[in-house]
């Protein structure tokens, strides 16, 4: 059965960091993958992020998505990095419209324990938008980990303890190649948003389940018949 997969990313590159190899694997087997980039930092903090920088990172995202074979990318314009002070229902409404258009059966969202407040807001808004009501339900929802956010979560926040592991040994290099399009975002090791750290995490997650490379997730919801 072909899946329709929707990945919701607070910021451009979160989707590749969190599940880029999973996206590549899904597309390889014939699934349709759609991506939503929720925010526009030029609107939320123009003193920090100019319009040219946002245009550049969005172009990088489109190049990465084209390389992977993503069916469609949606760009929204909610104000990063200030979603903690923004009405979340507006984000939920926008995501609901996309969900109704695509009707995905699998949804990937950021982890609620991430350090960045935008990630928390997008997680909550995504769950509101995907409530199992009416004639259409999303069957599977997973939280992904985003290096440079998930590992820096405050101690009192919900920890990322994965319970789903996707063997991406054959597709991990596609993730790395996709991430390389984000020249404005990728960092030098030992920063956690570096190629070396992505490799280290994939090896570690893979080793915990006996495969060479893995991406890991937390189940938010699975509906079985």
N, CA and C atoms as a LAMMPS dump frame, in Angstrom:
ITEM: TIMESTEP
0
ITEM: NUMBER OF ATOMS
675
ITEM: BOX BOUNDS ff ff ff
-5.0000000000000000e+02 5.0000000000000000e+02
-5.0000000000000000e+02 5.0000000000000000e+02
-5.0000000000000000e+02 5.0000000000000000e+02
ITEM: ATOMS id mol type element x y z
1 1 1 N 0.835 -1.199 0
2 1 2 C 0 0 0
3 1 3 C 0.872 1.252 0
4 2 1 N 0.576 2.184 -0.898
5 2 2 C 1.321 3.432 -0.969
6 2 3 C 0.859 4.377 0.132
7 3 1 N 1.826 4.957 0.852
8 3 2 C 1.517 5.904 1.9
9 3 3 C 1.562 7.33 1.368
10 4 1 N 0.77 8.187 1.995
11 4 2 C 0.895 9.629 1.824
12 4 3 C 1.436 10.168 3.144
13 5 1 N 2.618 10.737 3.08
14 5 2 C 3.34 11.146 4.279
15 5 3 C 3.463 12.665 4.294
16 6 1 N 3.14 13.261 5.437
17 6 2 C 3.304 14.699 5.628
18 6 3 C 4.317 14.931 6.74
19 7 1 N 5.354 15.71 6.446
20 7 2 C 6.36 16.086 7.436
21 7 3 C 6.176 17.564 7.747
22 8 1 N 5.951 17.876 9.006
23 8 2 C 5.76 19.265 9.431
24 8 3 C 7.045 19.747 10.103
25 9 1 N 7.647 20.788 9.539
26 9 2 C 8.92 21.312 10.046
27 9 3 C 8.737 22.753 10.502
28 10 1 N 9.14 23.072 11.719
29 10 2 C 9.061 24.464 12.153
30 10 3 C 9.876 25.398 11.26
31 11 1 N 11.097 24.96 10.914
32 11 2 C 12.008 25.772 10.114
33 11 3 C 12.602 24.918 8.995
34 12 1 N 12.973 25.566 7.905
35 12 2 C 13.611 24.844 6.809
36 12 3 C 14.909 24.206 7.287
37 13 1 N 15.045 22.954 7.068
38 13 2 C 16.128 22.002 7.368
39 13 3 C 15.773 21.055 8.509
40 14 1 N 14.796 21.423 9.367
41 14 2 C 14.375 20.505 10.433
42 14 3 C 13.906 19.169 9.857
43 15 1 N 13.228 19.241 8.704
44 15 2 C 12.68 18.029 8.102
45 15 3 C 13.764 17.07 7.645
46 16 1 N 14.891 17.601 7.145
47 16 2 C 15.991 16.746 6.7
48 16 3 C 16.783 16.238 7.893
49 17 1 N 17.047 17.11 8.85
50 17 2 C 17.763 16.691 10.06
51 17 3 C 16.975 15.594 10.779
52 18 1 N 15.664 15.773 10.899
53 18 2 C 14.853 14.84 11.679
54 18 3 C 14.553 13.537 10.977
55 19 1 N 14.263 13.589 9.678
56 19 2 C 13.851 12.352 8.999
57 19 3 C 14.191 12.332 7.516
58 20 1 N 15.327 12.927 7.157
59 20 2 C 15.704 12.971 5.757
60 20 3 C 15.892 11.609 5.12
61 21 1 N 16.505 10.684 5.83
62 21 2 C 16.719 9.343 5.284
63 21 3 C 15.418 8.554 5.236
64 22 1 N 14.547 8.79 6.205
65 22 2 C 13.224 8.16 6.191
66 22 3 C 12.424 8.646 4.99
67 23 1 N 12.53 9.929 4.681
68 23 2 C 11.878 10.482 3.486
69 23 3 C 12.41 9.798 2.236
70 24 1 N 13.737 9.691 2.133
71 24 2 C 14.353 9.072 0.957
72 24 3 C 13.905 7.623 0.807
73 25 1 N 13.866 6.893 1.901
74 25 2 C 13.451 5.488 1.874
75 25 3 C 11.999 5.353 1.443
76 26 1 N 11.143 6.211 1.975
77 26 2 C 9.714 6.15 1.644
78 26 3 C 9.487 6.438 0.156
79 27 1 N 10.149 7.47 -0.357
80 27 2 C 9.988 7.823 -1.766
81 27 3 C 10.509 6.701 -2.656
82 28 1 N 11.594 6.059 -2.248
83 28 2 C 12.162 4.956 -3.027
84 28 3 C 11.181 3.798 -3.2
85 29 1 N 10.339 3.586 -2.181
86 29 2 C 9.383 2.477 -2.288
87 29 3 C 8.029 2.908 -2.856
88 30 1 N 7.95 4.169 -3.303
89 30 2 C 6.756 4.619 -3.997
90 30 3 C 5.79 5.468 -3.214
91 31 1 N 6.126 5.797 -1.979
92 31 2 C 5.26 6.659 -1.178
93 31 3 C 5.335 8.102 -1.673
94 32 1 N 4.279 8.857 -1.403
95 32 2 C 4.278 10.299 -1.674
96 32 3 C 4.639 11.027 -0.379
97 33 1 N 5.561 11.959 -0.481
98 33 2 C 5.978 12.735 0.693
99 33 3 C 5.739 14.22 0.43
100 34 1 N 5.111 14.872 1.4
101 34 2 C 4.841 16.306 1.348
102 34 3 C 5.482 16.949 2.575
103 35 1 N 5.96 18.171 2.418
104 35 2 C 6.634 18.853 3.516
105 35 3 C 6.028 20.238 3.712
106 36 1 N 5.802 20.585 4.97
107 36 2 C 5.349 21.932 5.332
108 36 3 C 6.447 22.615 6.138
109 37 1 N 6.902 23.762 5.667
110 37 2 C 7.789 24.629 6.449
111 37 3 C 6.9 25.713 7.047
112 38 1 N 6.804 25.742 8.359
113 38 2 C 5.756 26.519 9.013
114 38 3 C 6.072 28.008 9.132
115 39 1 N 7.344 28.363 9.296
116 39 2 C 7.65 29.735 9.713
117 39 3 C 8.429 30.543 8.682
118 40 1 N 8.4 31.849 8.903
119 40 2 C 9.202 32.808 8.146
120 40 3 C 9.829 33.75 9.174
121 41 1 N 11.123 33.588 9.408
122 41 2 C 11.787 34.348 10.467
123 41 3 C 11.905 35.825 10.142
124 42 1 N 11.843 36.202 8.876
125 42 2 C 11.883 37.62 8.526
126 42 3 C 10.648 38.346 9.039
127 43 1 N 9.522 37.634 9.096
128 43 2 C 8.293 38.223 9.631
129 43 3 C 8.349 38.293 11.155
130 44 1 N 8.909 37.243 11.768
131 44 2 C 8.935 37.189 13.232
132 44 3 C 10.026 38.029 13.861
133 45 1 N 11.18 38.101 13.205
134 45 2 C 12.309 38.849 13.774
135 45 3 C 13.124 39.474 12.65
136 46 1 N 12.573 40.5 11.984
137 46 2 C 13.276 41.11 10.85
138 46 3 C 14.616 41.731 11.232
139 47 1 N 14.771 42.057 12.505
140 47 2 C 16.046 42.631 12.95
141 47 3 C 17.155 41.576 12.993
142 48 1 N 16.767 40.302 13.001
143 48 2 C 17.732 39.199 13.029
144 48 3 C 17.846 38.472 11.697
145 49 1 N 16.746 38.403 10.95
146 49 2 C 16.702 37.615 9.72
147 49 3 C 16.147 38.478 8.587
148 50 1 N 16.988 38.83 7.637
149 50 2 C 16.5 39.655 6.538
150 50 3 C 15.803 38.803 5.476
151 51 1 N 15.105 39.473 4.599
152 51 2 C 14.318 38.784 3.589
153 51 3 C 15.201 37.955 2.651
154 52 1 N 16.381 38.449 2.37
155 52 2 C 17.305 37.723 1.496
156 52 3 C 17.707 36.386 2.101
157 53 1 N 17.942 36.361 3.411
158 53 2 C 18.329 35.118 4.083
159 53 3 C 17.212 34.086 4.025
160 54 1 N 15.968 34.525 4.188
161 54 2 C 14.837 33.599 4.137
162 54 3 C 14.645 33.074 2.722
163 55 1 N 14.789 33.933 1.739
164 55 2 C 14.694 33.493 0.346
165 55 3 C 15.75 32.435 0.049
166 56 1 N 16.95 32.65 0.557
167 56 2 C 18.051 31.713 0.316
168 56 3 C 17.766 30.352 0.936
169 57 1 N 17.34 30.324 2.205
170 57 2 C 17.129 29.036 2.862
171 57 3 C 15.936 28.305 2.257
172 58 1 N 14.956 29.052 1.759
173 58 2 C 13.821 28.399 1.105
174 58 3 C 14.24 27.809 -0.243
175 59 1 N 15.12 28.496 -0.94
176 59 2 C 15.654 27.936 -2.186
177 59 3 C 16.465 26.674 -1.9
178 60 1 N 17.234 26.705 -0.819
179 60 2 C 18.001 25.518 -0.425
180 60 3 C 17.071 24.359 -0.104
181 61 1 N 15.978 24.653 0.596
182 61 2 C 15.005 23.607 0.935
183 61 3 C 14.405 23.001 -0.327
184 62 1 N 14.025 23.836 -1.268
185 62 2 C 13.435 23.325 -2.511
186 62 3 C 14.418 22.459 -3.284
187 63 1 N 15.693 22.837 -3.283
188 63 2 C 16.709 22.034 -3.954
189 63 3 C 16.857 20.673 -3.277
190 64 1 N 16.885 20.679 -1.932
191 64 2 C 16.998 19.425 -1.188
192 64 3 C 15.785 18.534 -1.422
193 65 1 N 14.605 19.13 -1.426
194 65 2 C 13.377 18.365 -1.61
195 65 3 C 13.283 17.798 -3.023
196 66 1 N 13.703 18.586 -3.997
197 66 2 C 13.715 18.103 -5.383
198 66 3 C 14.672 16.928 -5.519
199 67 1 N 15.83 17.027 -4.884
200 67 2 C 16.815 15.947 -4.918
201 67 3 C 16.232 14.649 -4.352
202 68 1 N 15.465 14.757 -3.268
203 68 2 C 14.877 13.572 -2.64
204 68 3 C 13.648 13.056 -3.392
205 69 1 N 12.981 13.937 -4.151
206 69 2 C 11.774 13.53 -4.862
207 69 3 C 10.492 13.838 -4.125
208 70 1 N 10.516 14.86 -3.271
209 70 2 C 9.324 15.27 -2.518
210 70 3 C 8.239 15.733 -3.489
211 71 1 N 7.002 15.333 -3.225
212 71 2 C 5.891 15.646 -4.129
213 71 3 C 5.542 17.128 -4.14
214 72 1 N 5.536 17.763 -2.956
215 72 2 C 5.188 19.184 -2.883
216 72 3 C 5.692 19.756 -1.57
217 73 1 N 6.153 20.998 -1.635
218 73 2 C 6.579 21.719 -0.442
219 73 3 C 5.651 22.906 -0.215
220 74 1 N 5.175 23.034 1.014
221 74 2 C 4.322 24.157 1.398
222 74 3 C 5.131 25.09 2.291
223 75 1 N 5.136 26.374 1.976
224 75 2 C 5.778 27.374 2.829
225 75 3 C 4.697 28.24 3.463
226 76 1 N 4.668 28.251 4.789
227 76 2 C 3.784 29.138 5.528
228 76 3 C 4.607 30.311 6.054
229 77 1 N 3.942 31.301 6.607
230 77 2 C 4.644 32.528 6.996
231 77 3 C 4.369 32.928 8.445
232 78 1 N 4.363 31.938 9.326
233 78 2 C 4.162 32.256 10.737
234 78 3 C 5.478 32.749 11.346
235 79 1 N 5.388 33.611 12.378
236 79 2 C 6.548 34.404 12.802
237 79 3 C 7.55 33.697 13.711
238 80 1 N 8.531 33.054 13.098
239 80 2 C 9.666 32.552 13.884
240 80 3 C 10.561 33.738 14.249
241 81 1 N 11.248 33.67 15.367
242 81 2 C 11.238 32.631 16.394
243 81 3 C 10.307 32.986 17.549
244 82 1 N 9.094 33.39 17.218
245 82 2 C 8.198 33.954 18.232
246 82 3 C 6.861 33.232 18.328
247 83 1 N 6.828 31.948 18.008
248 83 2 C 5.547 31.241 18.028
249 83 3 C 4.989 31.07 19.448
250 84 1 N 5.861 31.19 20.447
251 84 2 C 5.372 31.093 21.828
252 84 3 C 4.469 32.279 22.179
253 85 1 N 4.541 33.356 21.378
254 85 2 C 3.698 34.534 21.62
255 85 3 C 2.682 34.727 20.499
256 86 1 N 2.379 33.661 19.773
257 86 2 C 1.488 33.742 18.619
258 86 3 C 0.311 32.796 18.83
259 87 1 N -0.904 33.171 18.405
260 87 2 C -2.062 32.29 18.593
261 87 3 C -1.902 30.973 17.824
262 88 1 N -1.791 29.882 18.563
263 88 2 C -1.527 28.591 17.921
264 88 3 C -2.691 28.111 17.062
265 89 1 N -3.896 28.569 17.359
266 89 2 C -5.039 28.091 16.582
267 89 3 C -4.897 28.479 15.11
268 90 1 N -4.223 29.592 14.855
269 90 2 C -4.033 30.014 13.471
270 90 3 C -3.113 29.052 12.722
271 91 1 N -2.114 28.555 13.418
272 91 2 C -1.232 27.548 12.823
273 91 3 C -2.007 26.264 12.576
274 92 1 N -2.819 25.869 13.549
275 92 2 C -3.628 24.649 13.414
276 92 3 C -4.573 24.738 12.22
277 93 1 N -5.185 25.905 12.033
278 93 2 C -6.113 26.079 10.908
279 93 3 C -5.373 25.901 9.584
280 94 1 N -4.194 26.517 9.468
281 94 2 C -3.42 26.406 8.231
282 94 3 C -2.985 24.967 7.982
283 95 1 N -2.55 24.281 9.025
284 95 2 C -2.148 22.881 8.873
285 95 3 C -3.343 21.996 8.545
286 96 1 N -4.484 22.297 9.128
287 96 2 C -5.701 21.533 8.842
288 96 3 C -6.063 21.619 7.361
289 97 1 N -5.91 22.795 6.795
290 97 2 C -6.214 22.982 5.377
291 97 3 C -5.306 22.129 4.501
292 98 1 N -4.034 22.063 4.854
293 98 2 C -3.092 21.233 4.098
294 98 3 C -3.401 19.762 4.287
295 99 1 N -3.71 19.365 5.508
296 99 2 C -4.049 17.968 5.789
297 99 3 C -5.296 17.56 5.015
298 100 1 N -6.291 18.427 4.973
299 100 2 C -7.511 18.114 4.224
300 100 3 C -7.243 18.005 2.729
301 101 1 N -6.307 18.81 2.247
302 101 2 C -5.96 18.758 0.825
303 101 3 C -5.222 17.472 0.473
304 102 1 N -4.24 17.106 1.289
305 102 2 C -3.396 15.952 0.984
306 102 3 C -4.012 14.635 1.449
307 103 1 N -4.641 14.677 2.629
308 103 2 C -5.163 13.49 3.302
309 103 3 C -4.071 12.444 3.519
310 104 1 N -3.033 12.812 4.262
311 104 2 C -1.956 11.857 4.551
312 104 3 C -2.416 10.8 5.536
313 105 1 N -1.782 9.643 5.49
314 105 2 C -2.052 8.636 6.513
315 105 3 C -0.922 8.536 7.525
316 106 1 N 0.207 9.221 7.246
317 106 2 C 1.348 9.242 8.163
318 106 3 C 1.79 10.69 8.346
319 107 1 N 2.053 11.054 9.594
320 107 2 C 2.45 12.422 9.921
321 107 3 C 3.695 12.404 10.798
322 108 1 N 4.673 13.225 10.453
323 108 2 C 5.869 13.413 11.279
324 108 3 C 5.892 14.847 11.795
325 109 1 N 6.117 14.995 13.111
326 109 2 C 6.099 16.308 13.76
327 109 3 C 7.304 16.43 14.685
328 110 1 N 7.693 17.649 15.062
329 110 2 C 8.812 17.803 15.997
330 110 3 C 8.469 17.279 17.378
331 111 1 N 9.501 17.04 18.158
332 111 2 C 9.328 16.519 19.519
333 111 3 C 8.946 17.649 20.473
334 112 1 N 7.977 17.426 21.353
335 112 2 C 7.51 18.511 22.232
336 112 3 C 8.52 18.951 23.281
337 113 1 N 9.553 18.141 23.532
338 113 2 C 10.553 18.515 24.527
339 113 3 C 11.702 19.329 23.975
340 114 1 N 11.672 19.654 22.679
341 114 2 C 12.774 20.406 22.078
342 114 3 C 12.968 21.753 22.758
343 115 1 N 14.215 22.224 22.736
344 115 2 C 14.536 23.5 23.384
345 115 3 C 13.805 24.673 22.743
346 116 1 N 13.71 24.686 21.431
347 116 2 C 13.144 25.828 20.706
348 116 3 C 11.63 25.889 20.903
349 117 1 N 11.134 27.048 21.314
350 117 2 C 9.707 27.217 21.544
351 117 3 C 8.893 27.031 20.265
352 118 1 N 9.464 27.349 19.118
353 118 2 C 8.75 27.129 17.859
354 118 3 C 8.419 25.649 17.662
355 119 1 N 9.329 24.772 18.054
356 119 2 C 9.105 23.33 17.901
357 119 3 C 7.939 22.874 18.772
358 120 1 N 7.888 23.376 19.99
359 120 2 C 6.797 23.017 20.887
360 120 3 C 5.453 23.479 20.324
361 121 1 N 5.428 24.706 19.822
362 121 2 C 4.186 25.256 19.281
363 121 3 C 3.723 24.484 18.054
364 122 1 N 4.655 24.135 17.174
365 122 2 C 4.293 23.397 15.964
366 122 3 C 3.82 21.99 16.305
367 123 1 N 4.441 21.375 17.298
368 123 2 C 3.972 20.06 17.767
369 123 3 C 2.516 20.139 18.212
370 124 1 N 2.205 21.1 19.069
371 124 2 C 0.839 21.202 19.587
372 124 3 C -0.154 21.537 18.475
373 125 1 N 0.203 22.472 17.627
374 125 2 C -0.692 22.867 16.531
375 125 3 C -0.933 21.701 15.58
376 126 1 N 0.101 20.89 15.347
377 126 2 C -0.031 19.727 14.46
378 126 3 C -0.999 18.706 15.032
379 127 1 N -0.942 18.493 16.336
380 127 2 C -1.846 17.527 16.954
381 127 3 C -3.287 18.018 16.932
382 128 1 N -3.474 19.313 17.118
383 128 2 C -4.83 19.866 17.013
384 128 3 C -5.353 19.68 15.593
385 129 1 N -4.503 19.962 14.61
386 129 2 C -4.916 19.852 13.207
387 129 3 C -5.196 18.419 12.791
388 130 1 N -4.598 17.463 13.493
389 130 2 C -4.744 16.05 13.115
390 130 3 C -5.607 15.255 14.092
391 131 1 N -6.467 15.949 14.806
392 131 2 C -7.378 15.232 15.719
393 131 3 C -8.223 14.213 14.948
394 132 1 N -8.4 13.022 15.501
395 132 2 C -9.16 11.975 14.8
396 132 3 C -10.666 12.208 14.882
397 133 1 N -11.133 13.142 14.072
398 133 2 C -12.552 13.485 14.062
399 133 3 C -13.084 13.436 12.64
400 134 1 N -14.368 13.194 12.508
401 134 2 C -14.986 13.196 11.191
402 134 3 C -14.721 11.923 10.418
403 135 1 N -14.716 12.042 9.097
404 135 2 C -14.586 10.873 8.234
405 135 3 C -13.151 10.53 7.885
406 136 1 N -12.216 11.391 8.281
407 136 2 C -10.829 11.166 7.881
408 136 3 C -9.913 11.246 9.085
409 137 1 N -9.081 10.215 9.291
410 137 2 C -8.134 10.17 10.394
411 137 3 C -6.732 9.88 9.882
412 138 1 N -5.757 10.569 10.422
413 138 2 C -4.363 10.205 10.177
414 138 3 C -4.048 8.999 11.052
415 139 1 N -3.565 7.942 10.445
416 139 2 C -3.414 6.665 11.153
417 139 3 C -2.158 6.599 12.013
418 140 1 N -1.085 7.292 11.582
419 140 2 C 0.179 7.187 12.309
420 140 3 C 0.802 8.576 12.476
421 141 1 N 1.202 8.882 13.71
422 141 2 C 1.878 10.151 13.993
423 141 3 C 3.147 9.845 14.781
424 142 1 N 4.267 10.394 14.313
425 142 2 C 5.556 10.157 14.954
426 142 3 C 6.257 11.487 15.222
427 143 1 N 6.99 11.554 16.327
428 143 2 C 7.826 12.707 16.647
429 143 3 C 9.269 12.399 16.276
430 144 1 N 9.911 13.323 15.584
431 144 2 C 11.309 13.133 15.197
432 144 3 C 12.227 13.961 16.085
433 145 1 N 13.505 13.602 16.08
434 145 2 C 14.482 14.373 16.859
435 145 3 C 15.258 15.293 15.927
436 146 1 N 15.5 16.503 16.399
437 146 2 C 16.183 17.519 15.598
438 146 3 C 17.475 17.908 16.296
439 147 1 N 18.592 17.402 15.794
440 147 2 C 19.873 17.78 16.374
441 147 3 C 20.032 19.299 16.355
442 148 1 N 20.512 19.83 17.455
443 148 2 C 20.669 21.254 17.784
444 148 3 C 19.442 21.802 18.485
445 149 1 N 18.451 20.95 18.724
446 149 2 C 17.278 21.342 19.517
447 149 3 C 16.89 20.249 20.514
448 150 1 N 16.713 19.039 20.027
449 150 2 C 16.229 17.952 20.891
450 150 3 C 17.212 17.639 22.009
451 151 1 N 18.504 17.617 21.675
452 151 2 C 19.504 17.223 22.68
453 151 3 C 19.778 18.337 23.688
454 152 1 N 19.313 19.553 23.406
455 152 2 C 19.536 20.675 24.314
456 152 3 C 18.314 20.987 25.173
457 153 1 N 17.348 20.089 25.187
458 153 2 C 16.118 20.336 25.948
459 153 3 C 16.419 20.494 27.44
460 154 1 N 15.708 21.389 28.109
461 154 2 C 15.887 21.53 29.552
462 154 3 C 15.617 20.211 30.271
463 155 1 N 16.279 20.023 31.376
464 155 2 C 16.199 18.759 32.112
465 155 3 C 14.763 18.379 32.46
466 156 1 N 13.947 19.377 32.819
467 156 2 C 12.594 19.084 33.276
468 156 3 C 11.634 18.771 32.136
469 157 1 N 12.076 18.978 30.884
470 157 2 C 11.202 18.695 29.754
471 157 3 C 11.146 17.2 29.465
472 158 1 N 10.135 16.818 28.689
473 158 2 C 9.987 15.427 28.278
474 158 3 C 11.179 14.992 27.447
475 159 1 N 11.85 13.929 27.861
476 159 2 C 13.038 13.456 27.164
477 159 3 C 12.663 12.722 25.876
478 160 1 N 13.57 12.752 24.908
479 160 2 C 13.371 12.009 23.677
480 160 3 C 13.901 10.59 23.893
481 161 1 N 12.98 9.655 24.101
482 161 2 C 13.332 8.243 24.279
483 161 3 C 12.622 7.477 23.175
484 162 1 N 13.322 7.19 22.079
485 162 2 C 12.651 6.623 20.907
486 162 3 C 12.14 5.207 21.124
487 163 1 N 11.028 4.919 20.463
488 163 2 C 10.487 3.562 20.504
489 163 3 C 10.171 3.023 19.112
490 164 1 N 10.577 3.776 18.083
491 164 2 C 10.484 3.309 16.699
492 164 3 C 11.811 3.622 16.018
493 165 1 N 12.375 2.622 15.348
494 165 2 C 13.654 2.789 14.667
495 165 3 C 13.483 2.384 13.207
496 166 1 N 13.886 3.262 12.317
497 166 2 C 13.788 2.985 10.886
498 166 3 C 15.185 2.697 10.349
499 167 1 N 15.396 1.493 9.835
500 167 2 C 16.676 1.12 9.245
501 167 3 C 16.849 1.891 7.939
502 168 1 N 17.745 2.86 7.956
503 168 2 C 17.975 3.696 6.77
504 168 3 C 19.401 3.525 6.248
505 169 1 N 19.972 2.363 6.505
506 169 2 C 21.364 2.114 6.12
507 169 3 C 21.617 2.395 4.647
508 170 1 N 20.665 2.042 3.787
509 170 2 C 20.85 2.201 2.349
510 170 3 C 20.503 3.609 1.857
511 171 1 N 19.956 4.429 2.735
512 171 2 C 19.461 5.737 2.304
513 171 3 C 20.078 6.899 3.059
514 172 1 N 20.972 6.591 3.99
515 172 2 C 21.523 7.653 4.816
516 172 3 C 22.341 8.655 4.001
517 173 1 N 23.068 8.18 3.003
518 173 2 C 23.865 9.091 2.192
519 173 3 C 22.992 10.093 1.445
520 174 1 N 21.781 9.689 1.093
521 174 2 C 20.866 10.632 0.436
522 174 3 C 20.478 11.747 1.404
523 175 1 N 20.318 11.397 2.664
524 175 2 C 20.038 12.424 3.67
525 175 3 C 21.194 13.435 3.731
526 176 1 N 22.414 12.92 3.769
527 176 2 C 23.577 13.8 3.861
528 176 3 C 23.678 14.694 2.626
529 177 1 N 23.456 14.119 1.459
530 177 2 C 23.52 14.911 0.232
531 177 3 C 22.419 15.973 0.216
532 178 1 N 21.228 15.618 0.705
533 178 2 C 20.138 16.595 0.781
534 178 3 C 20.484 17.711 1.757
535 179 1 N 21.097 17.345 2.871
536 179 2 C 21.442 18.354 3.874
537 179 3 C 22.512 19.3 3.356
538 180 1 N 23.368 18.838 2.469
539 180 2 C 24.44 19.681 1.944
540 180 3 C 23.916 20.855 1.118
541 181 1 N 22.662 20.763 0.656
542 181 2 C 22.076 21.902 -0.047
543 181 3 C 21.89 23.095 0.884
544 182 1 N 21.779 22.82 2.193
545 182 2 C 21.55 23.877 3.174
546 182 3 C 22.885 24.506 3.588
547 183 1 N 23.55 25.141 2.639
548 183 2 C 24.855 25.729 2.93
549 183 3 C 24.763 26.827 3.988
550 184 1 N 23.62 27.486 4.076
551 184 2 C 23.466 28.564 5.055
552 184 3 C 23.196 28.038 6.463
553 185 1 N 22.896 26.757 6.593
554 185 2 C 22.486 26.217 7.884
555 185 3 C 23.475 25.217 8.481
556 186 1 N 24.188 24.492 7.648
557 186 2 C 25.056 23.432 8.153
558 186 3 C 26.265 24.039 8.865
559 187 1 N 26.733 23.384 9.913
560 187 2 C 27.814 23.91 10.751
561 187 3 C 29.018 22.965 10.719
562 188 1 N 30.106 23.439 11.299
563 188 2 C 31.32 22.634 11.405
564 188 3 C 31.291 21.825 12.708
565 189 1 N 31.782 20.605 12.645
566 189 2 C 31.935 19.773 13.847
567 189 3 C 32.894 20.468 14.82
568 190 1 N 32.595 20.46 16.126
569 190 2 C 31.657 19.604 16.851
570 190 3 C 30.258 20.159 17.063
571 191 1 N 29.817 21.135 16.3
572 191 2 C 28.429 21.565 16.393
573 191 3 C 27.524 20.385 16.049
574 192 1 N 26.376 20.305 16.735
575 192 2 C 25.499 19.16 16.481
576 192 3 C 24.786 19.238 15.138
577 193 1 N 24.782 20.413 14.507
578 193 2 C 24.2 20.522 13.168
579 193 3 C 25.326 20.42 12.134
580 194 1 N 26.05 19.321 12.204
581 194 2 C 27.16 19.072 11.289
582 194 3 C 27.01 17.678 10.696
583 195 1 N 27.617 17.466 9.55
584 195 2 C 27.539 16.162 8.881
585 195 3 C 28.097 15.066 9.779
586 196 1 N 29.206 15.361 10.462
587 196 2 C 29.817 14.352 11.324
588 196 3 C 28.873 13.932 12.449
589 197 1 N 28.124 14.883 12.994
590 197 2 C 27.209 14.556 14.091
591 197 3 C 25.993 13.799 13.578
592 198 1 N 25.491 14.164 12.406
593 198 2 C 24.391 13.389 11.819
594 198 3 C 24.811 11.927 11.649
595 199 1 N 26.043 11.743 11.178
596 199 2 C 26.578 10.392 10.981
597 199 3 C 26.686 9.65 12.31
598 200 1 N 27.192 10.339 13.331
599 200 2 C 27.358 9.712 14.644
600 200 3 C 26.015 9.286 15.232
601 201 1 N 25.007 10.161 15.121
602 201 2 C 23.696 9.826 15.671
603 201 3 C 23.085 8.64 14.926
604 202 1 N 23.196 8.641 13.599
605 202 2 C 22.629 7.541 12.811
606 202 3 C 23.298 6.216 13.162
607 203 1 N 24.607 6.242 13.377
608 203 2 C 25.306 5.02 13.784
609 203 3 C 24.85 4.551 15.165
610 204 1 N 24.724 5.524 16.085
611 204 2 C 24.295 5.171 17.442
612 204 3 C 22.878 4.607 17.456
613 205 1 N 21.952 5.293 16.781
614 205 2 C 20.581 4.794 16.726
615 205 3 C 20.529 3.439 16.046
616 206 1 N 21.333 3.268 15
617 206 2 C 21.37 1.982 14.322
618 206 3 C 21.934 0.886 15.2
619 207 1 N 23.027 1.192 15.904
620 207 2 C 23.664 0.184 16.746
621 207 3 C 22.751 -0.312 17.855
622 208 1 N 21.854 0.546 18.332
623 208 2 C 20.95 0.123 19.404
624 208 3 C 19.952 -0.938 18.95
625 209 1 N 19.77 -1.054 17.613
626 209 2 C 18.835 -2.068 17.104
627 209 3 C 19.501 -3.014 16.099
628 210 1 N 20.84 -2.963 16.039
629 210 2 C 21.567 -3.93 15.235
630 210 3 C 21.609 -3.667 13.748
631 211 1 N 21.521 -2.403 13.341
632 211 2 C 21.668 -2.058 11.922
633 211 3 C 22.733 -0.969 11.809
634 212 1 N 23.18 -0.69 10.573
635 212 2 C 24.285 0.239 10.384
636 212 3 C 23.887 1.695 10.594
637 213 1 N 22.709 2.059 10.134
638 213 2 C 22.238 3.436 10.284
639 213 3 C 20.736 3.401 10.557
640 214 1 N 20.278 4.261 11.44
641 214 2 C 18.841 4.341 11.716
642 214 3 C 18.455 5.767 12.065
643 215 1 N 17.199 6.102 11.782
644 215 2 C 16.558 7.295 12.326
645 215 3 C 15.515 6.812 13.316
646 216 1 N 15.349 7.557 14.398
647 216 2 C 14.467 7.086 15.46
648 216 3 C 13.372 8.102 15.751
649 217 1 N 12.267 7.567 16.279
650 217 2 C 11.062 8.362 16.483
651 217 3 C 10.342 7.914 17.748
652 218 1 N 9.435 8.769 18.2
653 218 2 C 8.525 8.412 19.29
654 218 3 C 7.114 8.339 18.705
655 219 1 N 6.417 7.274 19.016
656 219 2 C 5.039 7.137 18.562
657 219 3 C 4.155 8.106 19.324
658 220 1 N 3.46 8.944 18.612
659 220 2 C 2.43 9.801 19.211
660 220 3 C 1.077 9.138 19.109
661 221 1 N 0.796 8.532 17.957
662 221 2 C -0.481 7.834 17.783
663 221 3 C -0.374 6.828 16.642
664 222 1 N -0.937 5.654 16.848
665 222 2 C -1.097 4.662 15.794
666 222 3 C -2.492 4.093 15.916
667 223 1 N -3.248 4.172 14.838
668 223 2 C -4.61 3.619 14.81
669 223 3 C -4.59 2.368 13.941
670 224 1 N -4.953 1.25 14.534
671 224 2 C -4.99 -0.012 13.793
672 224 3 C -6.419 -0.511 13.705
673 225 1 N -6.737 -1.133 12.57
674 225 2 C -8.064 -1.724 12.412
675 225 3 C -8.106 -3.089 13.083
